[in-house]
Amino acid sequence: MSGLTAEDIAAARAQGDLAALVLMSSGLPVKTPRQRPVPQRPVRLARSRPGAWPDGTRPPGPTPEVAAYLAQLWPDRFPPSTP
């Protein structure tokens, strides 16, 4: 019929091309998959950001004058700070 033996099928399985063997035995052309180039991501460098806080830090908060003014406006939200 096709001339394939059990040894041929076992060898094709070991090589990982069983589908190609079946296609060739049926007379169909075997197309090799095209290798697509893997796009490389651009390297991101750490750079300074003018006007931004450094990563991992918090802003220092309001100045004492601003904190006192906010405590006058909203005493329940901004308690007066004692330096």
Backbone as a printed PyTorch tensor [residue, N CA C, xyz], in Angstrom:
tensor([[[  0.8270,  -1.1820,   0.0000],
         [  0.0000,   0.0000,   0.0000],
         [  0.8740,   1.2480,   0.0000]],

        [[  1.3830,   1.6390,   1.1430],
         [  2.2100,   2.8500,   1.1550],
         [  3.6730,   2.5260,   1.3520]],

        [[  3.9850,   1.3570,   1.8190],
         [  5.3740,   0.9760,   2.0030],
         [  5.9570,   1.4470,   3.3150]],

        [[  5.1410,   1.9630,   4.2240],
         [  5.6360,   2.4140,   5.5310],
         [  5.6610,   1.2390,   6.4890]],

        [[  6.7340,   1.1100,   7.1980],
         [  6.8340,   0.0530,   8.2040],
         [  6.7470,   0.6740,   9.5880]],

        [[  6.6230,  -0.1720,  10.5730],
         [  6.5570,   0.3160,  11.9520],
         [  7.8540,   1.0140,  12.3530]],

        [[  8.9800,   0.5330,  11.7960],
         [ 10.2640,   1.1700,  12.1020],
         [ 10.3360,   2.5740,  11.5090]],

        [[  9.7630,   2.7650,  10.3120],
         [  9.7390,   4.0950,   9.6950],
         [  8.9310,   5.0740,  10.5460]],

        [[  7.7870,   4.6250,  11.0100],
         [  6.9330,   5.4950,  11.8240],
         [  7.5950,   5.7940,  13.1610]],

        [[  8.2390,   4.8020,  13.7690],
         [  8.9320,   5.0350,  15.0410],
         [ 10.0860,   6.0190,  14.8610]],

        [[ 10.8210,   5.9030,  13.7650],
         [ 11.9280,   6.8310,  13.5070],
         [ 11.4100,   8.2370,  13.2480]],

        [[ 10.2870,   8.3440,  12.5390],
         [  9.7150,   9.6720,  12.2780],
         [  9.2150,  10.3100,  13.5590]],

        [[  8.6300,   9.5220,  14.4490],
         [  8.1900,  10.0650,  15.7470],
         [  9.3780,  10.5320,  16.5690]],

        [[ 10.4520,   9.7610,  16.5300],
         [ 11.6370,  10.1520,  17.3040],
         [ 12.2280,  11.4480,  16.7760]],

        [[ 12.1540,  11.6720,  15.4690],
         [ 12.6850,  12.9000,  14.8900],
         [ 11.6840,  14.0480,  14.9630]],

        [[ 10.4360,  13.7620,  15.2390],
         [  9.4250,  14.7990,  15.3780],
         [  8.7940,  15.2200,  14.0680]],

        [[  8.9520,  14.4590,  12.9920],
         [  8.3740,  14.8380,  11.7080],
         [  7.4320,  13.7710,  11.1680]],

        [[  6.5480,  13.2720,  12.0030],
         [  5.5980,  12.2490,  11.5880],
         [  4.6090,  12.8080,  10.5620]],

        [[  4.1980,  14.0510,  10.7220],
         [  3.2620,  14.6510,   9.7750],
         [  3.8890,  14.7510,   8.3890]],

        [[  5.1650,  15.0930,   8.3260],
         [  5.8430,  15.1790,   7.0360],
         [  5.9320,  13.8060,   6.3860]],

        [[  6.1670,  12.7820,   7.1700],
         [  6.2430,  11.4270,   6.6200],
         [  4.9010,  10.9880,   6.0430]],

        [[  3.8280,  11.2950,   6.7380],
         [  2.4960,  10.9140,   6.2520],
         [  2.1640,  11.6870,   4.9800]],

        [[  2.5050,  12.9700,   4.9240],
         [  2.2290,  13.7500,   3.7190],
         [  3.0370,  13.2350,   2.5310]],

        [[  4.3040,  12.9170,   2.7570],
         [  5.1330,  12.4160,   1.6650],
         [  4.6290,  11.0590,   1.1690]],

        [[  4.1750,  10.2100,   2.0840],
         [  3.7020,   8.8900,   1.6650],
         [  2.3880,   8.9730,   0.9050]],

        [[  1.6110,  10.0460,   1.1310],
         [  0.3600,  10.2020,   0.4020],
         [  0.5500,  10.9350,  -0.9170]],

        [[  1.7640,  11.4420,  -1.1680],
         [  2.0250,  12.1010,  -2.4340],
         [  1.8290,  13.6010,  -2.3970]],

        [[  1.5050,  14.1520,  -1.2430],
         [  1.3240,  15.5950,  -1.1410],
         [  2.6690,  16.2810,  -0.8890]],

        [[  2.8380,  17.5050,  -1.3840],
         [  4.0980,  18.1980,  -1.1400],
         [  4.1870,  18.6540,   0.3160]],

        [[  5.3730,  18.5880,   0.8380],
         [  5.6050,  18.9960,   2.2240],
         [  6.1830,  20.3920,   2.2060]],

        [[  5.5140,  21.2960,   2.8940],
         [  6.0070,  22.6700,   2.9790],
         [  6.6870,  22.8500,   4.3330]],

        [[  7.8480,  23.4250,   4.3000],
         [  8.5240,  23.7170,   5.5630],
         [  7.9990,  25.0450,   6.0840]],

        [[  7.7490,  25.1470,   7.3660],
         [  7.2400,  26.4020,   7.9040],
         [  8.2980,  27.4910,   7.7980]],

        [[  7.8220,  28.6860,   7.5030],
         [  8.7450,  29.8210,   7.4180],
         [  9.1540,  30.2370,   8.8220]],

        [[ 10.4020,  30.5380,   8.9490],
         [ 10.9010,  31.0210,  10.2290],
         [ 10.7210,  32.5260,  10.2860]],

        [[  9.9470,  32.9760,  11.2310],
         [  9.7320,  34.4110,  11.3910],
         [ 10.7930,  34.9640,  12.3290]],

        [[ 11.3740,  36.0730,  11.9640],
         [ 12.3660,  36.6590,  12.8740],
         [ 11.6760,  37.1910,  14.1290]],

        [[ 12.2870,  36.9520,  15.2440],
         [ 11.7360,  37.4100,  16.5110],
         [ 12.0920,  38.8780,  16.6800]],

        [[ 11.0830,  39.7500,  16.7940],
         [ 11.4070,  41.1680,  16.9700],
         [ 12.0400,  41.3990,  18.3360]],

        [[ 13.0870,  42.1720,  18.3390],
         [ 13.7690,  42.4620,  19.5930],
         [ 13.2210,  43.7430,  20.1630]],

        [[ 12.9800,  43.7130,  21.4510],
         [ 12.4870,  44.9070,  22.1290],
         [ 13.6350,  45.8850,  22.3310]],

        [[ 13.3470,  47.1680,  22.2090],
         [ 14.4170,  48.1250,  22.4690],
         [ 14.7910,  48.1090,  23.9510]],

        [[ 16.0380,  48.3320,  24.2150],
         [ 16.5230,  48.3320,  25.5920],
         [ 16.0680,  49.6210,  26.2640]],

        [[ 15.4000,  49.4700,  27.4070],
         [ 14.9440,  50.6500,  28.1430],
         [ 15.9950,  51.0170,  29.1730]],

        [[ 16.4850,  52.2080,  29.0530],
         [ 17.4990,  52.6900,  29.9660],
         [ 16.8550,  53.5620,  31.0310]],

        [[ 17.3970,  53.4780,  32.2230],
         [ 16.9220,  54.3600,  33.2830],
         [ 17.4260,  55.7610,  32.9770]],

        [[ 16.5280,  56.7180,  33.0150],
         [ 16.9440,  58.0880,  32.7430],
         [ 16.2670,  59.0060,  33.7420]],

        [[ 16.8530,  60.1460,  33.9110],
         [ 16.2640,  61.0940,  34.8610],
         [ 15.0150,  61.7120,  34.2420]],

        [[ 14.0610,  61.9800,  35.0860],
         [ 12.8220,  62.5860,  34.6310],
         [ 12.7080,  63.9480,  35.2980]],

        [[ 12.9820,  65.0120,  34.5820],
         [ 12.9340,  66.3350,  35.2010],
         [ 11.5410,  66.6370,  35.7450]],

        [[ 11.4940,  67.0800,  36.9800],
         [ 10.2240,  67.4400,  37.5980],
         [  9.4780,  66.2890,  38.2230]],

        [[ 10.0110,  65.0940,  38.1780],
         [  9.3280,  63.9280,  38.7390],
         [ 10.0790,  63.4490,  39.9720]],

        [[  9.3390,  62.7920,  40.8600],
         [  9.9840,  62.2330,  42.0350],
         [ 10.7710,  60.9980,  41.6370]],

        [[ 11.8880,  60.7570,  42.2840],
         [ 12.6270,  59.5280,  41.9840],
         [ 11.7830,  58.3010,  42.3150]],

        [[ 12.0460,  57.2370,  41.6380],
         [ 11.2590,  56.0180,  41.8550],
         [ 11.4410,  55.5080,  43.2820]],

        [[ 10.3400,  55.0890,  43.8910],
         [ 10.3970,  54.4930,  45.2190],
         [ 10.3980,  55.4850,  46.3610]],

        [[ 10.2180,  56.7520,  46.1030],
         [ 10.1990,  57.7350,  47.1870],
         [  8.8530,  58.4380,  47.2100]],

        [[  8.6100,  59.1460,  48.2920],
         [  7.3790,  59.9060,  48.4330],
         [  7.7100,  61.3840,  48.5290]],

        [[  6.7810,  62.2460,  48.1430],
         [  7.0320,  63.6710,  48.3130],
         [  7.1070,  64.0090,  49.7960]],

        [[  7.8160,  65.0520,  50.1530],
         [  7.9990,  65.3650,  51.5680],
         [  6.7530,  65.8840,  52.2740]],

        [[  5.7460,  66.2800,  51.5350],
         [  4.5350,  66.7900,  52.1550],
         [  4.5150,  68.3120,  52.1200]],

        [[  3.4720,  68.9090,  52.6950],
         [  3.3790,  70.3730,  52.6480],
         [  4.3870,  71.0280,  53.5930]],

        [[  4.7250,  72.2520,  53.2640],
         [  5.6160,  73.0250,  54.1320],
         [  4.8810,  73.3520,  55.4230]],

        [[  5.5890,  73.7400,  56.4790],
         [  4.9010,  74.0670,  57.7470],
         [  3.8740,  75.1870,  57.6140]],

        [[  4.1450,  76.1730,  56.7640],
         [  3.1800,  77.2620,  56.5830],
         [  1.8940,  76.7560,  55.9370]],

        [[  2.0390,  75.9070,  54.9330],
         [  0.8690,  75.3610,  54.2560],
         [  0.1120,  74.4260,  55.1950]],

        [[  0.8230,  73.6390,  55.9820],
         [  0.1680,  72.7320,  56.9250],
         [ -0.6270,  73.5180,  57.9660]],

        [[ -0.1010,  74.6280,  58.4340],
         [ -0.8320,  75.4520,  59.4080],
         [ -2.0740,  76.0670,  58.7760]],

        [[ -1.9680,  76.5210,  57.5400],
         [ -3.1130,  77.0990,  56.8590],
         [ -4.2000,  76.0570,  56.6170]],

        [[ -3.8130,  74.8490,  56.2050],
         [ -4.7900,  73.7830,  56.0030],
         [ -5.4460,  73.3810,  57.3180]],

        [[ -4.6890,  73.4220,  58.4160],
         [ -5.2660,  73.1020,  59.7260],
         [ -6.2900,  74.1490,  60.1310]],

        [[ -6.1040,  75.4160,  59.7090],
         [ -7.1070,  76.4500,  59.9960],
         [ -8.3670,  76.2290,  59.1640]],

        [[ -8.1980,  75.8330,  57.9020],
         [ -9.3520,  75.6420,  57.0300],
         [-10.1510,  74.3870,  57.3950]],

        [[ -9.4710,  73.2730,  57.6020],
         [-10.1210,  72.0030,  57.8930],
         [ -9.4590,  71.3730,  59.1130]],

        [[ -9.8560,  71.7390,  60.3050],
         [ -9.1900,  71.1960,  61.4920],
         [ -9.4190,  69.7050,  61.6830]],

        [[-10.5300,  69.1630,  61.1530],
         [-10.7700,  67.7430,  61.3300],
         [ -9.9520,  66.8950,  60.3370]],

        [[ -9.6190,  67.4470,  59.1920],
         [ -8.8350,  66.6990,  58.1960],
         [ -7.3390,  66.8950,  58.3550]],

        [[ -6.9050,  68.0700,  58.7670],
         [ -5.4860,  68.3800,  58.9170],
         [ -5.2340,  68.8640,  60.3380]],

        [[ -4.9090,  67.9620,  61.2460],
         [ -4.6420,  68.4190,  62.6210],
         [ -3.3800,  69.2650,  62.6510]],

        [[ -3.3280,  70.2290,  63.5400],
         [ -2.1260,  71.0630,  63.5940],
         [ -0.9070,  70.2290,  63.9660]],

        [[  0.1770,  70.4700,  63.2530],
         [  1.3930,  69.7090,  63.5230],
         [  2.2180,  70.4420,  64.5670]],

        [[  2.8300,  69.6660,  65.4410],
         [  3.6970,  70.2430,  66.4740],
         [  5.1310,  69.8880,  66.1420]],

        [[  5.9190,  70.8830,  65.7140],
         [  7.3060,  70.5640,  65.3490],
         [  8.1840,  70.2980,  66.5280]]])
